[in-house]
Amino acid sequence: MLYFSLNKQSPNVSFAEAAVKGQAPDKGLYFPVTIPKLPASLLQNLRALSKDELGFSVMQPYVGDAIPAATLQRIVSETIAFEFPLVKVTENIASLELFHGPTLAFKDVGARFMSRCLGYFNRNSNRHTTVLVATSGDTGGAVANGFLGVEGVEVIILYPSGKVSPIQELQLTTCGQNITALEINGTFDDCQAMVKQAFTDAALQQQYSLTSANSINVARWLPQQLYYFFALQQWQHQQPPVIAVPSGNFGNICAGLLAHVSGLPVQHFIAALNANDAVHRYMQTGNYAPQPSVATVSNAMDVGNPSNFIRVLQLFNNELPQLQNVLSSTTLDDHTTVATIKAVYNQTGYTLDPHGAVAFCALQQYLLQYPEQKGFFLETAHPVKFPQTVEQATGQTVPVPDSAKHLLQQQKKSVVLDADYNTLKDWLLSR
Ligand SMILES: N[C@@H](CCOP(=O)(O)O)C(=O)O
């Protein structure tokens, strides 16, 4: 399997090179040269396969011969060593709970897969890799956890000061060892732009071997397909599901769309957005006009210019009508998000987190138009990560899972920097 740069000014590379580089030299995102077609036997036997078998079969064509089969099997099994339950919420809506991993958010899958791939690619080298990653909330903790203690790799996380929840901040600032948190006086967009600029800076390249652990990296992005397959294993209805995905940087929904293009049966996708609605406006007008990100209660989706939307367009040959056949979009304001958490809790007893609430509401609205269909939404993070919003809506305290209790005793450790590329560069060069 080869990957080309979406800016088309760089040579094609293997999975290994795409994962190690993160981004192509021409600043483009890597994209598979061909989309593998799922064998009919795999689709017919979906339910009979174990999670490990299914995970390996989906990932193998994308990895090619970059990793031997036995090693890839181990990497996949370790990556997905927790549950992905599809839980009924109403008669026609289920929740795909993606928060049962170590950092209570869907990012664990991509982060664990990528850290193990880099560990394998670095196994015989004394090269030291530096992972630079921007987070609006959940990526940071997952990458910190996934890479903690990985030999030969250090991780530097940029996060927007005051714009992530307390548990998210503790997850990314308390690991120590090979993980450093930079608290940026700015927005997620500032963090993402600073990281992207660093990859193209010749002076930094001399001192560092840099890569990205955002979903711009194929090793972070591609494994996010897996939980769509795990959901289909549990789907009990004849008709394929409508799937609503809370969307920020668009890596997650793009992975679902990729799975669909490769053959996974899905009725329709909904990109559920908060006030950061550049893609929604594009879907309505055909004019892509990103705006600076604004802070919302669903903070992990506070992305003004989603990096992966270019991959979504590529999947549909840059043809808006083709895309609209498969994907709709909806935006929700904070008031409606909180009202949705409250209504769903009161009517069903199910506790949504703010991101899941945006997607639940988008799906509910869609199913009102298509009452014969059924669907699920991605519950991308545990409600305990957003206690203020959830407790205000439900009137109930969200119990802290055992796996997160230790965090509350820890002290955050971060380096505060201005949202200015040269400040980051000077900090990196002076270490
Ligand atoms: N929603 C993200 C923003 C970065 O997205 P990524 O999937 O490209 O890492 C977050 O929680 O940090």
The ligand as an ORCA input file, in Angstrom:
! r2SCAN-3c Opt
* xyz 0 1
  N     -10.827     16.754     18.888
  C      -9.431     16.797     19.046
  C      -8.755     17.814     18.203
  C      -7.618     17.177     17.460
  O      -8.147     16.133     16.650
  P      -7.305     14.937     16.084
  O      -8.252     13.787     15.997
  O      -6.813     15.371     14.758
  O      -6.178     14.660     17.028
  C      -8.968     16.734     20.487
  O      -9.707     16.235     21.327
  O      -7.860     17.138     20.793
*
